[in-house]
Amino acid sequence: EGALILARVDGVAAGCVALRKLSSLVCEMKRLFVRPSYRGMGIGKQLVARIIEEAIKRHYQFMRLDTLPLMKDARKIYQDMGFYPISPYYDNPIVGAEFMELNLENWSKKGTRL
């Protein structure tokens, strides 16, 4: 079970994020993107919070993602939201890919970190 969330500013698409099922307990965050002209407005963090809420509603216990070192702003959001490094959960052909996970049960007890 997946989801796609689109952020709009004044009716214009500003960013998106997706969720896909890996197993009955684990989902993966995919395609976090904020258009360059909308960066620095907190949209990325809001999208991550919304997709986490969606995962919790769907009863997932863990959310995973992959990212690259050059995606510094996204990595900061992930760390601020409580994601931690994990071993690769699939083979990634992109050199330097980093893998992270969030325990959704712990996150939901702490509440949204916005």
C-alpha positions in Angstrom: 0.0 0.0 0.0 1.5 3.2 -1.1 0.8 6.9 -1.2 1.8 10.1 -3.0 1.6 13.5 -1.4 1.8 16.7 -3.4 2.5 20.1 -1.8 1.0 23.2 -3.4 1.7 26.8 -2.8 -1.1 29.1 -4.1 -2.4 26.3 -6.3 1.0 25.5 -7.8 2.8 22.2 -7.3 5.8 22.9 -5.1 6.9 19.4 -4.0 6.1 15.8 -3.5 6.9 12.7 -1.6 5.9 9.0 -2.0 5.5 5.9 0.1 5.7 2.3 -1.0 5.3 -1.0 0.9 8.3 -3.2 1.4 6.6 -5.6 3.8 3.6 -5.7 6.1 5.6 -3.8 8.7 8.1 -1.8 6.7 7.6 1.0 4.1 10.0 3.1 2.1 9.9 6.8 1.5 10.6 7.7 -2.1 11.0 10.8 -4.3 11.1 13.6 -1.8 11.4 16.6 -4.0 10.8 20.4 -3.6 11.0 22.6 -6.7 14.0 25.0 -6.4 11.9 28.1 -6.3 10.1 26.7 -3.2 13.1 25.5 -1.2 13.9 27.1 2.2 10.2 27.4 3.1 9.9 24.3 5.2 8.0 22.4 2.6 10.4 19.4 2.6 10.0 18.9 6.3 6.3 19.2 6.1 6.2 16.6 3.3 8.3 14.2 5.4 6.0 14.7 8.4 2.9 14.1 6.3 4.3 10.9 4.7 5.3 9.6 8.2 1.8 10.3 9.4 0.4 8.4 6.4 2.7 5.4 7.2 1.6 5.4 10.8 -2.1 5.4 9.7 -1.3 2.4 7.5 0.2 0.6 10.6 3.8 0.4 9.4 6.4 0.1 12.2 9.4 1.2 10.2 10.1 3.6 7.4 13.3 3.2 5.3 14.9 5.4 2.7 18.1 5.8 0.6 19.8 9.1 0.0 23.1 10.4 -1.3 25.8 12.5 0.5 25.2 15.4 -1.9 21.5 15.7 -0.7 22.6 17.7 2.3 19.3 19.5 3.0 17.2 16.3 2.7 19.7 14.4 5.0 19.4 17.1 7.6 15.6 16.8 7.5 15.8 13.0 7.9 18.2 13.3 10.8 16.1 16.0 12.5 13.0 13.8 12.1 14.8 10.9 13.9 16.0 8.7 11.0 19.2 6.8 11.8 21.7 5.0 9.6 21.2 1.3 8.8 22.9 -1.3 6.6 21.7 -1.4 3.0 18.4 -3.1 2.6 18.8 -3.7 -1.1 21.6 -3.5 -3.7 22.0 0.0 -4.9 24.1 0.6 -8.0 24.7 4.2 -7.0 28.1 4.5 -5.3 27.9 6.3 -1.9 24.2 5.7 -1.3 23.3 5.8 2.3 20.4 4.0 4.0 18.3 5.2 6.9 15.4 4.0 8.9 12.8 5.5 11.3 11.1 3.6 14.1 7.5 4.8 13.6 6.3 3.5 16.9 8.9 5.7 18.7 8.2 8.7 16.5 4.4 8.6 17.0 4.9 8.5 20.8 7.0 11.7 20.6 4.7 13.4 18.1 5.4 15.6 15.2 8.7 17.4 15.4 7.9 20.4 13.3 
